[in-house]
Amino acid sequence: MTLASPDQSPDLLVTAAHATDWRHGVTYQLYLRSFADGNGDGVGDLAGAISRLDYVKSLGVDSVWVSPWYVSPMADGGYDVADFCDIDPLFGTLADADRFIEECHRRDLRVIVDVVVNHCSSAHPWFLNALAAAPGSPEREMFYFRDGRGPQGDEPPTDWVSVFGGPAWTRVNDVDGRPGQWYLHLFDSAQPDLNWHTRSVVDAFDEIFAFWFDRGVDGLRLDAVPAIGKELDFRDAGCDPREQFSPETAPPTPYWDAGEVHRVVRHWRQVADEYSPPKYLVGEINVATTTALARYVRPDELHSVFAMSLAKLPWSAPLFRERVADHLDHSPGSDSWFTWVSSSHDEVRSVTRLAREGALDGDARLGARRARAILLMLFALPGGACLYQGDELGLPQVTDIPRELLEDPIVARTGDPTRGRDGCRVALPWEMHGPSFGFSETTPRVRQPREWSRLSVEAQENDPTSFLQFTRLAIALRRHVLDDGPFEWLEWGDEVLAFEHGSLRCVVNFSSREVTLAERHRVIIASTECDGLVVAPNSAAWFGVGDADA
């Protein structure tokens, strides 16, 4: 940590230390519904999460990011919020949230809560008031209500399509029952978009941020930030109505990462900086280019953004090298940073994704082997890291959930079960036995696969070679050996990704054959057995720079 010069104020010293702590930290993503059930109803909740915080602490992580816990009809797993300042009874009460924050802090774990900024629930009082109000009213101006096209206004105002598939507009009936205006929803129709061009929305979220900051929350994970950026001319974007909108691959569009989104983000940073120490802001920024991503971590915007594109890559050295290099070439500097992730509640779990050949599921053991290697790579990169719950156990994606149990609105809107995200949100296995492997006193709605008994926390705690013990060791070693030294790529061929970061050398062997080093080195950690001279296929290792054995 860099010491402050004598002329720096104590506040500046605190701010610098605070930023450095976040920059080097590892965050654990806790998806409440499938983490741990404390009241026996088969759904994860705050009581269950509190009971497992010692486990979270044992991983060596620095902070916990909690999925939306707000009042919600659960049309999209809680990302359809009906009250941003209260806890859904499914999860507990505000008192439970306060206790969760307190218990995290008692264990030196910082708390990040998920705030959905682009939309609310169609059951939120804001939207219900808008439905009851007249066109052009202040209540409707909190959203994007527009007249339809065509002689009877029965065609959507634009050709925009939703991220979840289908049209991005839904028509409402007026108070007299006749068809009226259309409202915009870039996700599900139960999630109407908020109009960030209006002062009432900005002021409302200032109050929401302050509500949670004042309760002791240390930071916010801001959901789908580019979605709030819309041009107000509402022109067509040339969308194909048969496709989902994909912000990671779409050309520039008037309804994503446009308009005055960065003005709003700078305002959020001002709100966060009013606290001492400043509150932390990390964004989910799904955009098509790293240039666009890096704009969100300019000095007066977010502290960090998730490098989510790595969570979509197959097992390929050139692809990972290209994507990581692209991010590092756009590194925001000392004030902000990227947070590296390989999985999340929205993506296919790493073990399954990395084992796949084409469209088929591959060998789970091979996937787990590769997932360990990628974890080592992520933990060695400059910046922060985020670990999705269950990835420390090497859990695979559940791909055989019956259609009637799928809850993801993407499935309903596209008609394609394979596009849903339910398979990465199955309840965690804590114990080797029982109807829910210790997740609950009862069977969860989606049962875990039988083979998860051997992947349970209980099973892996007693196995020194397990994925869990490997993850703990990697996080502990990251804390001790990773520094702010220079980063340099090493050219070891198309099937090996190798780099030096400060005093650490990381080598990831993507090939199916052994890679032999020029000389034997001291091994810090390896994803499989490593003698310091040979890196096995589908594995990774950390070596000490300049630590060649005589």
Helices and strands as residue ranges (DSSP letters): H 10-23, E 26-30, G 32-34, H 46-51, H 53-58, E 63-66, E 70-71, E 83-87, H 94-106, E 110-116, H 125-132, H 138-141, E 145-146, E 169-173, E 179-184, H 199-214, E 219-223, G 225-228, H 261-273, E 280-283, H 290-295, E 304-307, G 308-312, H 317-329, E 337-341, H 350-353, H 364-380, E 384-388, G 391-393, G 403-405, H 409-414, G 417-419, G 422-424, G 450-455, H 457-461, H 467-481, E 487-490, E 496-501, E 504-509, E 515-516, E 521-526, E 534-535, E 539-548
